[in-house]
Amino acid sequence: MRSLLDLVGASFEDPCRSPAVPRLSGAAGERQGVVIVRAAGVERGELWSHRCSWEDLLLPTVVDSGRGDLDQREGWTRRWTATWRYAGGEVVSPVANLAEVPIAGRGSMRWFSWRRAQRHRPGLEYLVSTGRMHGCESLEEARLLLVLDFAADLVDVLSQPLKLRFRTTNGWREHTPDFLVVTRAGACLIDVRPVDLIKDEDRESFAAAAEAALVCGWHYVVAAEWRPHVLMTIGELSAQRRPLSDPLDVQPGLLAQAAERRTFGELAAGSACEPVARAHLLHLLWNRRLGVDLRERLEDCSPVVAGKQAA
């Protein structure tokens, strides 16, 4: 469970000691730009994997500066339009009526194509939550889908869900958000852009998407920067995210020992078959029946606690 650098001795620091990670700024539920910061899973500087939301894993990114250039004079919700695909064709509607359109049955606004020498990495990401492949246009989007599969309590995901046409002080513009996500808590419109690549026109587009989402009663988030270690740890857990049989009946013992708050290595070593126990520990962590602190790297010395009960 240790990194390659630790194994080859490139780092002489204690692998169980990670540098301090900044906490979320702002109180729970405080609106910072178009990003709502939630901290339901953050207590005493910890970020337990079994009770955090996917937004807890993001660093807050403020992109509110683009709102000042939007043309939101009276009647703007009728002038701005949204286009989506339905039954093989395109449908155009004022933003004011967008919430009345059912999400089920919509298609992606853009196709996910591959060609030589392209600078981005489109692909298809399988989600256990939906049981389907979902399109993504970059590695950053693929990573977001993996995080959503882990911590968003997903119902469905639609890639490139709509094309928004909005007016600014400089004229009409268009923007296609990256994902429309339906969870048991509601719908969320998401844009993905690494924080270093966000430009002024992107902030303008994000602000417009946030306003359209507000009209629909949706949440809106820009996924720009993740907390340290989060993507690496969730990537490790995803290796055992699919259904896993337990013919050796390993899981009950792991769950019972985790109630005593032991480390990952202790739980694995305490099983009759350590290699099998390690696979089942990852599976239980993915399914949030066990929890680890996502602020730290996943190591043998990582404390593991009891998580959600099996449904």
Backbone bond lengths (Angstrom), bond angles and torsions (degrees), N, CA, C in turn:
res aa  C-N    CA-C-N  psi(-1)  N-CA   C-N-CA  omega(-1)  CA-C   N-CA-C  phi
1 M - - - 1.455 - - 1.525 111.42 -
2 R 1.375 117.79 1.62 1.454 119.47 -178.90 1.514 110.97 -92.71
3 S 1.314 114.55 157.30 1.454 119.70 -179.33 1.512 110.68 -70.22
4 L 1.336 116.70 162.11 1.450 122.03 -179.79 1.525 110.64 -61.10
5 L 1.332 117.02 -39.26 1.465 120.11 179.55 1.518 111.58 -61.01
6 D 1.341 116.10 -39.11 1.457 119.05 178.52 1.522 110.97 -66.34
7 L 1.342 116.46 -40.49 1.454 120.57 -176.25 1.522 111.82 -66.02
8 V 1.333 118.68 -37.74 1.463 121.18 -178.33 1.525 112.02 -89.07
9 G 1.330 116.15 0.44 1.458 119.24 176.09 1.501 114.64 79.30
10 A 1.332 117.43 19.73 1.461 119.83 -179.65 1.520 112.10 -72.67
11 S 1.322 116.07 -23.66 1.462 119.84 179.09 1.515 108.76 -115.27
12 F 1.347 117.03 132.67 1.448 121.00 -178.51 1.520 111.43 -103.84
13 E 1.345 116.22 7.66 1.448 119.82 177.94 1.517 109.62 -82.52
14 D 1.306 115.71 158.60 1.460 121.29 176.37 1.515 108.86 -63.53
15 P 1.359 119.89 118.77 1.468 121.32 -177.40 1.509 112.41 -66.29
16 C 1.334 117.65 -16.01 1.459 120.32 -179.76 1.515 111.93 -89.79
17 R 1.342 116.13 -0.62 1.458 120.08 -178.72 1.505 108.74 -116.32
18 S 1.326 117.19 111.46 1.460 122.13 179.50 1.512 109.43 -104.37
19 P 1.335 117.44 153.58 1.459 119.66 178.45 1.509 111.47 -63.68
20 A 1.301 115.01 153.95 1.463 119.46 -179.45 1.505 110.32 -59.94
21 V 1.333 115.94 139.21 1.454 122.20 179.53 1.512 108.71 -107.36
22 P 1.327 118.89 130.76 1.463 120.27 -179.38 1.515 111.07 -60.39
23 R 1.303 116.16 143.88 1.455 120.30 177.15 1.516 110.01 -83.48
24 L 1.330 113.87 168.40 1.453 118.85 175.34 1.519 109.73 -62.55
25 S 1.310 116.14 135.49 1.453 119.54 174.60 1.513 109.15 -87.30
26 G 1.310 116.26 139.02 1.450 119.58 179.40 1.509 111.33 95.36
27 A 1.311 116.43 155.61 1.455 120.79 179.65 1.505 110.25 -78.73
28 A 1.331 115.64 165.05 1.457 120.14 179.50 1.518 109.62 -59.89
29 G 1.326 115.32 132.32 1.446 120.13 177.66 1.505 114.66 83.51
30 E 1.319 118.99 0.70 1.459 120.69 -179.64 1.518 110.04 -73.70
31 R 1.307 118.04 134.08 1.453 121.80 179.66 1.519 109.57 -83.94
32 Q 1.327 116.41 120.67 1.461 121.25 176.86 1.518 107.40 -119.94
33 G 1.309 117.06 100.82 1.459 120.21 -174.19 1.514 108.89 64.81
34 V 1.337 116.34 -131.11 1.452 120.10 178.87 1.519 110.92 -98.27
35 V 1.337 117.69 11.69 1.447 121.35 -178.80 1.522 108.80 -109.28
36 I 1.322 117.43 125.45 1.455 121.47 174.91 1.522 107.71 -93.23
37 V 1.319 117.29 119.56 1.458 121.59 -177.75 1.517 108.38 -88.78
38 R 1.315 117.10 121.28 1.450 121.82 177.18 1.524 108.31 -113.79
39 A 1.301 116.69 142.49 1.462 119.51 -177.68 1.523 111.41 -135.33
40 A 1.328 116.97 36.19 1.458 120.53 -176.91 1.514 111.93 -63.01
41 G 1.352 117.78 -31.84 1.453 120.34 -177.12 1.508 113.53 -96.23
42 V 1.332 118.17 5.03 1.461 121.16 -175.49 1.519 109.01 -105.53
43 E 1.318 117.29 113.10 1.448 122.06 177.72 1.520 108.33 -138.12
44 R 1.337 115.47 134.80 1.464 121.54 177.80 1.527 111.58 51.85
45 G 1.289 117.61 38.08 1.452 120.55 177.04 1.510 114.56 75.91
46 E 1.340 118.20 10.80 1.458 121.14 -179.59 1.519 109.88 -107.80
47 L 1.321 115.67 159.42 1.461 121.71 179.95 1.526 107.59 -137.25
48 W 1.310 115.85 81.62 1.464 120.92 -173.95 1.519 110.62 -74.42
49 S 1.309 115.14 130.58 1.460 121.64 -172.86 1.517 113.01 -65.67
50 H 1.324 118.45 -25.67 1.459 120.55 -174.17 1.529 113.42 -84.07
51 R 1.343 116.99 -9.16 1.461 117.27 -178.64 1.533 113.75 -135.06
52 C 1.325 118.03 8.25 1.459 120.39 177.58 1.532 110.09 -84.61
53 S 1.320 116.23 155.36 1.458 120.96 169.10 1.524 107.95 -91.95
54 W 1.314 117.05 165.19 1.465 118.91 -178.56 1.528 110.84 -66.07
55 E 1.334 117.02 -27.86 1.457 119.23 179.28 1.526 112.64 -73.19
56 D 1.338 117.14 -22.81 1.458 119.58 173.98 1.522 111.38 -62.33
57 L 1.328 117.14 -23.67 1.455 121.65 -175.00 1.524 112.73 -85.38
58 L 1.328 116.58 -8.43 1.457 121.88 177.48 1.518 111.22 -92.30
59 L 1.319 116.73 147.67 1.456 120.83 166.65 1.524 108.18 -83.39
60 P 1.326 119.25 135.50 1.462 120.83 -177.61 1.525 111.63 -59.06
61 T 1.312 116.46 135.34 1.461 122.60 178.88 1.525 108.90 -127.36
62 V 1.313 116.96 119.21 1.460 121.67 -178.22 1.525 109.07 -95.09
63 V 1.319 117.10 119.51 1.468 121.49 179.06 1.519 109.95 -126.76
64 D 1.325 115.94 30.47 1.464 120.97 -172.21 1.522 113.42 -76.76
65 S 1.324 117.40 -10.04 1.464 119.06 -174.48 1.522 112.49 -65.57
66 G 1.334 118.70 -21.49 1.457 120.72 -179.31 1.505 114.39 -76.80
67 R 1.322 118.67 -10.65 1.459 120.55 -176.87 1.530 112.20 -68.09
68 G 1.320 117.88 -29.42 1.459 120.35 -177.05 1.511 114.25 -65.31
69 D 1.333 118.77 -20.35 1.459 122.06 -179.30 1.527 113.46 -93.50
70 L 1.323 117.81 -1.96 1.458 120.69 -178.67 1.526 110.62 -78.24
71 D 1.320 114.97 142.51 1.470 121.37 175.89 1.524 107.94 -89.92
72 Q 1.341 115.92 97.75 1.456 120.91 -178.61 1.526 111.47 -118.85
73 R 1.307 114.12 40.82 1.454 118.36 173.73 1.530 109.70 -65.98
74 E 1.318 115.76 166.00 1.460 121.09 -175.99 1.542 111.15 -50.44
75 G 1.330 115.14 130.66 1.460 120.92 179.64 1.516 114.26 90.21
76 W 1.337 117.12 9.79 1.467 119.00 -176.25 1.518 112.61 -62.59
77 T 1.328 117.78 -30.95 1.463 119.34 -178.91 1.530 111.93 -68.37
78 R 1.327 116.83 -17.49 1.469 121.03 175.10 1.521 111.44 -89.96
79 R 1.321 116.13 -28.01 1.462 119.25 -179.58 1.530 111.48 -82.10
80 W 1.321 116.53 -40.66 1.462 119.22 176.14 1.524 109.00 -69.29
81 T 1.318 116.21 143.07 1.465 119.48 -178.30 1.529 110.74 -128.07
82 A 1.327 114.79 160.27 1.464 121.85 174.70 1.523 108.03 -129.60
83 T 1.315 115.70 137.38 1.466 122.06 178.92 1.523 108.32 -117.96
84 W 1.327 116.62 134.80 1.451 120.60 176.81 1.525 109.25 -140.88
85 R 1.315 115.98 164.39 1.459 121.74 178.94 1.527 110.27 -96.71
86 Y 1.326 114.57 133.90 1.462 119.65 178.52 1.523 108.84 -148.83
87 A 1.321 116.28 127.50 1.467 122.22 178.70 1.522 111.91 55.27
88 G 1.338 116.36 38.14 1.452 120.89 176.02 1.509 115.43 84.85
89 G 1.326 118.77 -5.52 1.462 121.52 -179.95 1.515 111.19 -123.46
90 E 1.319 115.94 176.10 1.453 121.87 179.64 1.523 110.57 -104.81
91 V 1.308 115.96 137.43 1.457 123.13 179.81 1.520 107.97 -120.44
92 V 1.319 116.96 133.74 1.464 122.76 179.86 1.523 108.31 -114.70
93 S 1.327 114.98 135.02 1.462 120.00 -178.51 1.520 109.34 -144.68
94 P 1.333 118.47 148.32 1.462 119.79 170.26 1.528 110.07 -60.86
95 V 1.311 117.07 148.56 1.456 120.78 178.93 1.522 110.91 -57.41
96 A 1.324 116.82 -31.65 1.465 120.53 -179.70 1.520 112.28 -59.99
97 N 1.338 117.83 -27.20 1.470 121.61 -177.82 1.522 113.12 -102.03
98 L 1.310 117.09 2.94 1.460 119.99 -173.02 1.523 112.19 -64.00
99 A 1.318 117.65 -35.55 1.463 120.57 -178.23 1.519 112.48 -66.68
100 E 1.338 117.21 -19.25 1.464 120.53 -179.18 1.530 112.51 -80.83
101 V 1.320 116.58 -11.67 1.467 121.13 -177.39 1.526 109.37 -85.13
102 P 1.334 119.43 124.92 1.471 120.37 178.96 1.529 111.53 -64.39
103 I 1.317 115.73 140.92 1.456 120.45 -179.82 1.526 110.95 -73.79
104 A 1.316 116.54 -35.57 1.465 120.62 -179.24 1.528 110.35 -62.33
105 G 1.298 116.97 136.73 1.455 121.67 177.34 1.514 114.57 94.07
106 R 1.321 117.99 -7.04 1.463 119.90 178.57 1.531 110.32 -76.19
107 G 1.325 115.04 154.90 1.459 121.05 175.86 1.511 110.72 -118.62
108 S 1.325 116.57 168.02 1.465 121.57 179.97 1.525 110.49 -70.55
109 M 1.332 116.00 143.99 1.457 121.01 -179.36 1.525 112.12 -74.72
110 R 1.338 116.93 -26.03 1.460 120.41 -179.06 1.518 109.40 -126.91
111 W 1.341 114.87 150.07 1.456 120.44 175.68 1.520 108.75 -86.19
112 F 1.320 115.48 151.05 1.458 121.42 179.01 1.521 108.22 -98.12
113 S 1.336 115.45 101.55 1.468 121.09 -172.66 1.521 110.78 -108.69
114 W 1.321 115.57 158.77 1.460 122.75 178.82 1.525 108.65 -126.67
115 R 1.310 115.90 139.18 1.452 120.27 175.87 1.525 109.08 -154.04
116 R 1.296 116.71 161.72 1.448 120.45 -179.69 1.528 111.15 -67.91
117 A 1.301 115.96 145.99 1.463 124.46 173.97 1.531 113.74 68.14
118 Q 1.335 118.84 11.68 1.458 117.88 176.09 1.530 109.44 -73.13
119 R 1.327 116.53 151.11 1.455 120.87 -171.21 1.522 113.20 -92.86
120 H 1.326 118.01 -7.97 1.456 120.03 177.28 1.528 109.24 -115.27
121 R 1.338 117.38 170.59 1.448 122.01 -173.43 1.524 110.22 -121.95
122 P 1.331 117.95 83.13 1.464 119.18 176.00 1.519 110.56 -71.93
123 G 1.309 115.46 162.48 1.461 118.93 178.76 1.511 111.19 -178.57
124 L 1.320 115.60 -171.48 1.451 123.51 178.10 1.523 108.30 -123.46
125 E 1.311 116.94 130.47 1.466 122.37 -179.09 1.525 108.75 -114.87
126 Y 1.333 115.89 126.35 1.468 120.40 178.13 1.521 109.58 -82.61
127 L 1.330 116.46 132.63 1.453 122.07 177.58 1.522 109.80 -114.52
128 V 1.321 115.58 126.35 1.457 120.14 177.78 1.528 110.26 -64.18
129 S 1.330 117.10 -35.42 1.463 121.62 -176.28 1.521 112.34 -60.65
130 T 1.320 117.40 -37.85 1.471 121.26 -177.42 1.523 112.36 -103.26
131 G 1.354 116.76 -20.18 1.464 120.00 -177.94 1.514 113.21 74.29
132 R 1.358 117.37 20.36 1.458 120.81 -176.89 1.526 110.20 -136.38
133 M 1.336 114.01 166.51 1.456 121.13 172.02 1.527 108.59 -87.95
134 H 1.333 115.89 141.69 1.461 120.88 179.88 1.522 108.99 -128.56
135 G 1.337 115.93 136.43 1.447 120.92 -176.83 1.517 112.85 -73.63
136 C 1.325 115.19 147.58 1.462 121.61 174.91 1.523 107.98 -145.65
137 E 1.314 116.83 152.13 1.463 121.50 -174.56 1.518 113.74 -103.32
138 S 1.318 118.02 -1.80 1.464 120.14 -178.49 1.517 109.08 -160.03
139 L 1.328 115.38 169.04 1.460 120.26 175.62 1.524 110.69 -65.73
140 E 1.329 117.57 -33.70 1.461 120.78 178.41 1.532 110.46 -62.93
141 E 1.324 116.42 -40.57 1.464 119.45 178.48 1.521 110.83 -68.38
142 A 1.331 117.69 -37.51 1.462 120.75 177.84 1.524 110.62 -62.42
143 R 1.335 116.19 -39.79 1.470 119.89 178.61 1.525 110.84 -65.91
144 L 1.322 116.54 -39.16 1.464 119.26 177.27 1.529 110.64 -60.85
145 L 1.327 117.23 -44.73 1.465 120.52 179.89 1.524 110.86 -59.01
146 L 1.330 116.84 -39.11 1.457 120.23 179.22 1.526 110.80 -64.42
147 V 1.334 116.92 -42.61 1.464 120.63 177.84 1.522 110.51 -64.09
148 L 1.319 117.43 -41.76 1.467 120.84 178.16 1.525 110.76 -61.68
149 D 1.323 116.82 -41.47 1.455 121.14 179.16 1.525 110.80 -61.10
150 F 1.323 116.39 -33.07 1.461 121.19 -178.04 1.525 112.95 -80.12
151 A 1.343 117.51 -45.46 1.468 119.63 -164.36 1.518 115.61 -127.23
152 A 1.328 119.54 9.25 1.471 119.12 -173.37 1.523 114.34 -104.72
153 D 1.343 118.76 -2.11 1.473 120.47 -177.74 1.527 109.77 52.92
154 L 1.326 115.37 55.77 1.463 122.83 -170.23 1.519 113.32 -70.43
155 V 1.338 113.89 146.56 1.457 122.67 166.56 1.521 109.67 -109.79
156 D 1.343 116.30 -45.73 1.469 120.40 178.28 1.524 109.56 -161.03
157 V 1.324 114.49 160.78 1.466 122.42 178.31 1.520 108.40 -136.34
158 L 1.328 116.67 135.07 1.458 121.95 175.48 1.521 108.27 -123.59
159 S 1.332 115.95 119.80 1.467 121.15 178.51 1.524 110.22 -81.78
160 Q 1.333 116.75 143.41 1.469 122.20 179.17 1.535 109.91 47.05
161 P 1.328 118.13 60.85 1.468 120.90 -167.14 1.521 116.02 -72.58
162 L 1.333 117.74 -27.93 1.462 120.01 -175.87 1.518 109.75 -161.32
163 K 1.315 115.39 162.66 1.467 121.74 173.94 1.518 108.12 -114.90
164 L 1.317 115.37 118.04 1.454 121.68 -177.53 1.529 109.62 -95.03
165 R 1.325 116.52 128.49 1.463 122.31 174.84 1.523 107.49 -110.58
166 F 1.328 115.71 117.85 1.457 120.54 -174.63 1.523 109.83 -134.48
167 R 1.323 115.22 159.72 1.460 120.49 -177.07 1.528 110.08 -109.09
168 T 1.324 115.04 138.50 1.463 121.91 175.46 1.521 108.95 -120.53
169 T 1.301 115.82 -178.96 1.464 119.69 178.39 1.527 111.63 -66.00
170 N 1.337 117.07 -16.45 1.464 121.47 -179.91 1.521 113.15 -103.80
171 G 1.331 117.52 4.53 1.459 120.19 178.65 1.516 112.33 122.02
172 W 1.341 115.59 -169.19 1.465 121.38 -176.47 1.521 111.36 -81.86
173 R 1.329 115.29 143.63 1.460 121.93 176.71 1.517 109.57 -138.20
174 E 1.326 116.10 164.89 1.464 121.49 177.76 1.531 109.39 -127.79
175 H 1.328 114.79 149.44 1.465 120.45 177.87 1.521 109.24 -149.51
176 T 1.325 116.19 135.58 1.464 122.01 177.10 1.522 108.79 -113.40
177 P 1.324 118.63 106.38 1.473 120.34 176.64 1.527 110.64 -60.45
178 D 1.312 116.12 159.29 1.456 120.32 -173.42 1.528 113.64 -80.67
179 F 1.335 117.73 -40.42 1.464 119.49 -176.24 1.526 111.12 -145.94
180 L 1.320 114.55 146.34 1.462 121.72 164.96 1.525 105.94 -115.64
181 V 1.317 116.19 116.12 1.462 122.03 -173.46 1.522 109.45 -110.72
182 V 1.309 116.39 129.79 1.460 121.90 176.14 1.521 108.05 -107.17
183 T 1.331 116.58 119.89 1.456 122.29 176.67 1.522 109.12 -118.39
184 R 1.303 115.99 174.30 1.467 119.05 177.56 1.523 112.05 -69.66
185 A 1.333 116.59 -11.74 1.462 120.85 176.95 1.525 112.41 -94.66
186 G 1.345 118.04 -9.44 1.459 121.48 -178.68 1.511 111.62 137.63
187 A 1.337 115.90 -169.01 1.465 121.89 -177.99 1.525 110.13 -102.05
188 C 1.322 115.18 148.74 1.465 121.00 -178.80 1.520 109.09 -140.22
189 L 1.322 117.41 128.66 1.458 123.87 174.81 1.524 107.72 -94.65
190 I 1.332 117.32 131.72 1.466 120.73 -171.83 1.525 110.44 -130.45
191 D 1.323 115.36 136.57 1.458 122.74 167.96 1.517 108.21 -114.85
192 V 1.323 116.68 143.32 1.462 122.71 -179.79 1.520 108.62 -118.38
193 R 1.320 116.87 120.95 1.455 121.49 177.38 1.526 108.92 -156.59
194 P 1.333 119.83 119.19 1.466 120.31 176.25 1.520 110.82 -53.61
195 V 1.308 116.01 139.80 1.464 120.59 -171.50 1.520 111.81 -58.09
196 D 1.316 118.36 -33.17 1.466 121.11 -178.76 1.529 112.55 -72.35
197 L 1.328 117.51 -14.42 1.466 120.92 -176.87 1.530 112.42 -103.81
198 I 1.324 117.35 1.08 1.465 120.19 -178.86 1.523 109.79 -76.16
199 K 1.325 116.19 121.97 1.457 122.62 179.62 1.529 109.65 -107.25
200 D 1.329 115.53 174.40 1.463 119.81 -178.85 1.526 111.71 -60.23
201 E 1.338 117.30 -41.06 1.464 119.30 -179.76 1.525 110.93 -68.25
202 D 1.331 117.58 -28.29 1.461 120.17 175.37 1.524 110.31 -67.26
203 R 1.311 116.98 -42.95 1.466 119.88 178.26 1.517 110.93 -60.77
204 E 1.327 116.50 -36.88 1.457 121.07 176.70 1.528 110.58 -63.60
205 S 1.344 116.24 -45.00 1.466 120.61 178.72 1.517 111.28 -64.82
206 F 1.337 116.66 -41.51 1.459 119.88 -179.69 1.525 111.05 -64.80
207 A 1.327 116.40 -40.23 1.462 119.75 178.75 1.523 110.94 -63.83
208 A 1.331 116.84 -39.60 1.460 120.72 177.98 1.524 110.73 -65.44
209 A 1.328 117.12 -42.64 1.463 120.14 178.06 1.521 111.20 -63.86
210 A 1.332 116.62 -37.30 1.463 120.12 178.16 1.522 111.37 -64.07
211 E 1.337 117.00 -40.16 1.463 120.44 178.78 1.531 110.96 -66.51
212 A 1.327 116.65 -41.45 1.466 119.86 178.43 1.519 110.51 -64.41
213 A 1.336 117.20 -41.25 1.459 120.52 179.03 1.522 110.92 -63.44
214 L 1.337 116.61 -38.50 1.457 120.65 179.49 1.526 111.02 -62.24
215 V 1.329 116.15 -39.94 1.465 120.40 178.01 1.531 111.11 -61.51
216 C 1.341 116.48 -35.69 1.467 121.70 -177.59 1.521 113.32 -83.89
217 G 1.336 116.96 -8.72 1.454 119.43 -175.15 1.511 112.67 80.55
218 W 1.340 117.29 19.04 1.456 122.00 177.82 1.524 109.77 -95.57
219 H 1.310 114.52 158.80 1.457 121.20 170.37 1.535 107.42 -86.08
220 Y 1.330 117.48 156.56 1.461 120.70 177.95 1.531 109.33 -136.75
221 V 1.324 115.60 135.54 1.461 121.64 -177.65 1.523 109.52 -140.58
222 V 1.326 115.77 140.93 1.460 121.89 168.76 1.531 107.42 -104.69
223 A 1.324 116.74 116.46 1.464 121.61 177.83 1.521 107.92 -88.95
224 A 1.323 116.34 99.58 1.463 121.12 -173.19 1.531 113.61 -116.45
225 E 1.325 117.19 -29.90 1.462 119.54 -175.22 1.526 109.27 -155.88
226 W 1.333 115.79 132.58 1.458 121.95 -177.51 1.516 110.72 -100.93
227 R 1.298 116.37 155.24 1.458 121.24 173.98 1.533 109.81 -65.22
228 P 1.331 117.38 150.44 1.467 119.95 179.56 1.528 111.86 -57.08
229 H 1.318 116.33 142.56 1.467 125.54 174.20 1.524 114.00 76.27
230 V 1.329 119.07 -14.40 1.457 120.89 -174.19 1.520 111.72 -62.08
231 L 1.334 117.30 -52.94 1.458 120.21 -175.58 1.528 111.52 -64.61
232 M 1.327 116.84 -37.95 1.461 119.86 179.22 1.524 111.05 -64.43
233 T 1.328 116.78 -45.16 1.461 120.35 -177.63 1.523 111.57 -67.42
234 I 1.323 117.15 -44.67 1.462 119.49 -179.98 1.521 110.29 -65.88
235 G 1.336 117.09 -34.63 1.458 119.76 174.95 1.520 111.72 -61.90
236 E 1.335 117.40 -38.87 1.460 120.62 177.88 1.525 111.03 -67.49
237 L 1.320 117.09 -41.74 1.458 120.13 179.65 1.526 111.51 -65.62
238 S 1.338 116.73 -33.53 1.470 120.30 -175.93 1.525 112.66 -65.72
239 A 1.334 117.94 -14.66 1.461 120.11 178.05 1.526 111.48 -62.68
240 Q 1.344 116.91 -23.12 1.468 121.06 -179.81 1.527 110.74 -124.05
241 R 1.334 117.15 38.59 1.466 118.94 -177.24 1.521 113.61 -85.20
242 R 1.314 118.16 -19.99 1.456 120.30 179.42 1.526 110.94 -77.69
243 P 1.340 119.15 162.91 1.468 121.19 -179.78 1.529 111.14 -51.81
244 L 1.320 115.86 137.83 1.460 121.69 -174.74 1.530 108.66 -132.51
245 S 1.320 116.29 120.04 1.469 120.16 178.82 1.526 109.66 -75.35
246 D 1.318 115.69 158.00 1.469 120.95 -176.76 1.529 110.13 -132.84
247 P 1.332 118.21 66.00 1.472 120.17 -177.72 1.519 113.19 -65.89
248 L 1.338 118.17 -23.81 1.467 121.02 179.30 1.527 111.99 -89.32
249 D 1.327 117.31 0.90 1.461 122.61 178.43 1.540 111.17 55.45
250 V 1.340 114.71 48.92 1.460 121.19 -177.93 1.529 111.88 -81.22
251 Q 1.316 117.10 -35.97 1.463 120.52 -170.71 1.525 114.84 -62.17
252 P 1.345 120.64 -42.06 1.472 118.20 179.86 1.521 113.07 -57.49
253 G 1.330 117.64 -39.59 1.459 119.97 179.07 1.516 112.21 -66.91
254 L 1.340 116.95 -39.04 1.461 120.20 178.51 1.522 111.14 -64.84
255 L 1.322 116.21 -42.23 1.459 120.23 179.66 1.523 111.62 -64.84
256 A 1.335 116.56 -39.24 1.461 120.21 179.98 1.528 110.84 -67.18
257 Q 1.327 117.17 -42.04 1.462 120.13 -179.65 1.526 111.49 -70.16
258 A 1.328 117.31 -32.07 1.467 120.10 -179.24 1.518 111.37 -64.74
259 A 1.326 117.49 -24.55 1.462 120.14 177.71 1.522 111.31 -63.37
260 E 1.344 117.48 -18.31 1.461 122.19 178.43 1.521 111.74 -94.06
261 R 1.331 116.60 7.60 1.471 124.01 177.09 1.531 111.47 56.06
262 R 1.295 115.75 62.63 1.458 121.23 176.28 1.528 109.63 -95.53
263 T 1.323 115.66 171.77 1.455 119.66 179.40 1.524 110.34 -85.49
264 F 1.328 114.91 165.63 1.467 120.52 179.42 1.525 110.31 -57.24
265 G 1.336 117.27 -46.29 1.456 120.79 -178.80 1.512 112.61 -64.79
266 E 1.325 118.15 -39.57 1.461 121.47 178.68 1.514 111.47 -64.75
267 L 1.319 116.98 -41.16 1.462 120.13 178.58 1.523 110.98 -63.29
268 A 1.337 116.11 -43.44 1.466 119.27 -179.69 1.524 111.17 -66.03
269 A 1.346 116.43 -44.88 1.463 120.33 -177.41 1.521 112.21 -68.61
270 G 1.339 117.45 -26.04 1.459 120.73 -179.64 1.512 114.20 -78.46
271 S 1.338 116.79 -5.44 1.461 120.80 178.83 1.522 110.23 -88.97
272 A 1.323 116.20 156.89 1.463 120.94 179.59 1.527 111.78 -67.39
273 C 1.333 117.18 -24.60 1.469 121.13 -179.48 1.527 107.55 -134.29
274 E 1.317 116.85 94.09 1.458 121.46 -172.10 1.525 113.50 -60.60
275 P 1.346 120.86 -46.41 1.476 119.00 -179.56 1.526 112.79 -59.12
276 V 1.334 116.20 -40.17 1.468 119.58 177.69 1.527 110.04 -67.56
277 A 1.324 116.61 -38.86 1.463 120.28 -179.75 1.520 111.30 -62.48
278 R 1.330 117.62 -37.29 1.460 120.62 179.26 1.533 110.71 -63.29
279 A 1.313 117.51 -42.67 1.461 120.31 178.04 1.526 110.72 -62.22
280 H 1.332 116.54 -42.37 1.464 119.88 -179.08 1.527 111.56 -71.20
281 L 1.323 117.77 -31.44 1.463 119.12 175.13 1.525 110.94 -62.71
282 L 1.333 117.23 -44.03 1.464 120.28 176.92 1.526 110.81 -61.32
283 H 1.326 116.35 -40.50 1.472 120.65 179.98 1.532 110.65 -64.44
284 L 1.322 117.00 -43.94 1.465 120.65 -179.97 1.522 111.35 -67.67
285 L 1.326 116.72 -35.64 1.463 119.96 176.34 1.520 111.37 -67.35
286 W 1.336 116.94 -41.96 1.467 119.59 178.13 1.524 111.04 -60.57
287 N 1.321 116.11 -42.00 1.467 120.43 -178.46 1.526 112.73 -83.08
288 R 1.338 116.59 5.49 1.462 124.44 172.86 1.528 112.61 64.99
289 R 1.318 116.26 22.49 1.461 120.49 172.49 1.531 109.91 -81.89
290 L 1.324 115.65 -17.92 1.456 123.15 168.90 1.521 107.63 -127.21
291 G 1.316 116.72 163.13 1.461 119.79 -179.03 1.509 112.20 -137.36
292 V 1.347 115.62 148.52 1.463 123.05 172.44 1.520 107.90 -131.80
293 D 1.314 115.68 162.41 1.459 120.82 178.45 1.530 108.64 -81.94
294 L 1.323 116.67 112.59 1.463 121.01 -176.27 1.528 113.03 -75.29
295 R 1.331 118.77 -4.93 1.464 119.50 173.93 1.522 111.38 -71.21
296 E 1.330 116.10 -20.59 1.461 121.24 -175.95 1.522 110.48 -110.59
297 R 1.337 115.56 159.57 1.454 119.53 172.77 1.522 109.61 -67.59
298 L 1.333 116.18 149.11 1.454 120.52 177.14 1.528 108.45 -78.91
299 E 1.324 116.35 113.89 1.458 123.23 -177.77 1.522 109.04 -130.60
300 D 1.335 116.48 172.18 1.458 120.53 173.41 1.519 111.15 -61.81
301 C 1.342 116.89 -27.79 1.460 120.50 -178.74 1.529 112.69 -90.57
302 S 1.337 118.45 7.22 1.469 121.56 179.52 1.526 110.36 -72.22
303 P 1.337 119.36 125.91 1.476 120.81 175.97 1.530 110.64 -64.31
304 V 1.314 116.14 138.44 1.465 122.26 178.29 1.530 107.48 -120.00
305 V 1.329 116.51 132.42 1.459 121.25 -179.18 1.514 110.10 -121.28
306 A 1.317 115.99 161.67 1.455 120.92 177.28 1.518 109.52 -67.12
307 G 1.324 117.00 140.89 1.452 121.58 -177.39 1.507 112.27 -117.14
308 K 1.319 116.52 -136.83 1.457 121.31 -177.73 1.515 110.55 -72.94
309 Q 1.334 114.72 146.57 1.459 119.69 175.74 1.512 110.11 -76.41
310 A 1.325 116.94 149.91 1.462 121.00 179.12 1.516 109.51 -64.47
311 A 1.370 113.77 141.13 1.462 118.08 -179.27 1.517 110.07 -71.28
